[in-house]
Amino acid sequence: MARYPALSSFVQLDSEELKNVYEMFQQWVSELILELDTRDTQVDATPSTNIYSVVTITDIGRPNAGDVAYVASTGKFKGYVSVGGTTAWQDLN
């Protein structure tokens, strides 16, 4: 998914001990990124039950797919819908 940056492998280290520590750190970072990607995939796949009432749709900072909002400025309901690889607010009425 590439949401998180990987640790660079282009580091010049002088001692063998530093190289071993760096390799252990690199492995830890890789495992952490894998765990975060797995968590993000699970969160993205979980249906949302959030229902917002806002003046404008931009008032919602981090919506999830499935969120519903009533936008007072337009008098419309909007749903945060996932279509293909894109997730965006769309009118529901």
C-alpha positions as CSV (number, residue, x, y, z in Angstrom):
1,M,0.0,0.0,0.0
2,A,3.0,2.3,0.6
3,R,1.3,4.5,3.2
4,Y,4.4,4.4,5.3
5,P,8.0,5.2,4.2
6,A,10.6,2.4,4.2
7,L,13.9,2.7,6.0
8,S,16.8,3.5,3.6
9,S,19.3,0.7,3.0
10,F,22.0,3.1,1.7
11,V,23.8,3.8,4.9
12,Q,27.6,3.6,5.3
13,L,28.5,1.9,8.6
14,D,32.0,1.3,9.7
15,S,31.8,-1.4,12.4
16,E,30.2,-4.8,12.2
17,E,28.3,-4.1,15.5
18,L,26.7,-1.0,14.0
19,K,25.8,-2.9,10.9
20,N,24.1,-5.6,13.0
21,V,22.1,-3.0,15.0
22,Y,21.1,-1.3,11.8
23,E,19.9,-4.6,10.2
24,M,17.9,-5.4,13.4
25,F,16.3,-1.9,13.2
26,Q,15.6,-2.3,9.5
27,Q,13.8,-5.6,10.3
28,W,11.8,-4.0,13.1
29,V,10.7,-1.1,10.8
30,S,9.7,-3.6,8.1
31,E,7.6,-5.6,10.6
32,L,6.0,-2.4,11.9
33,I,5.1,-1.2,8.4
34,L,3.5,-4.6,7.7
35,E,1.5,-4.4,11.0
36,L,0.3,-0.9,10.2
37,D,-0.7,-1.8,6.6
38,T,-2.6,-4.8,8.0
39,R,-4.4,-2.6,10.5
40,D,-5.2,0.0,7.9
41,T,-6.6,-2.7,5.6
42,Q,-8.8,-4.0,8.4
43,V,-10.0,-0.5,9.3
44,D,-10.7,0.4,5.7
45,A,-12.8,-2.8,5.3
46,T,-14.8,-2.2,8.5
47,P,-18.2,-0.6,7.8
48,S,-18.6,2.7,9.4
49,T,-21.6,3.8,11.5
50,N,-20.7,7.5,11.8
51,I,-23.5,9.9,11.0
52,Y,-22.5,13.6,11.0
53,S,-24.4,16.8,10.9
54,V,-22.2,19.6,9.5
55,V,-22.4,23.0,7.9
56,T,-20.1,22.0,5.1
57,I,-18.7,18.6,4.1
58,T,-15.1,19.8,4.7
59,D,-15.8,20.1,8.4
60,I,-15.3,16.3,8.6
61,G,-11.5,15.7,8.9
62,R,-11.0,12.0,8.3
63,P,-14.1,10.2,7.1
64,N,-14.3,6.5,6.6
65,A,-16.0,4.6,3.7
66,G,-19.6,4.2,4.7
67,D,-19.9,7.5,6.7
68,V,-23.1,9.5,6.2
69,A,-23.4,13.3,6.7
70,Y,-26.2,15.8,6.6
71,V,-24.9,19.0,5.1
72,A,-26.9,21.9,6.5
73,S,-25.6,24.4,3.9
74,T,-27.0,22.4,1.0
75,G,-29.8,20.5,2.8
76,K,-28.5,17.2,1.4
77,F,-27.3,13.9,2.8
78,K,-23.9,12.7,1.6
79,G,-22.3,9.3,1.8
80,Y,-18.5,8.7,1.8
81,V,-18.5,6.0,-0.9
82,S,-15.7,3.8,-2.2
83,V,-15.8,3.4,-6.0
84,G,-12.9,1.4,-7.4
85,G,-9.8,2.8,-5.8
86,T,-11.3,6.2,-5.0
87,T,-13.3,7.2,-2.0
88,A,-15.3,10.4,-2.1
89,W,-18.4,12.1,-0.8
90,Q,-21.4,11.6,-3.0
91,D,-25.0,12.9,-2.8
92,L,-27.4,10.3,-1.4
93,N,-30.6,12.2,-2.3
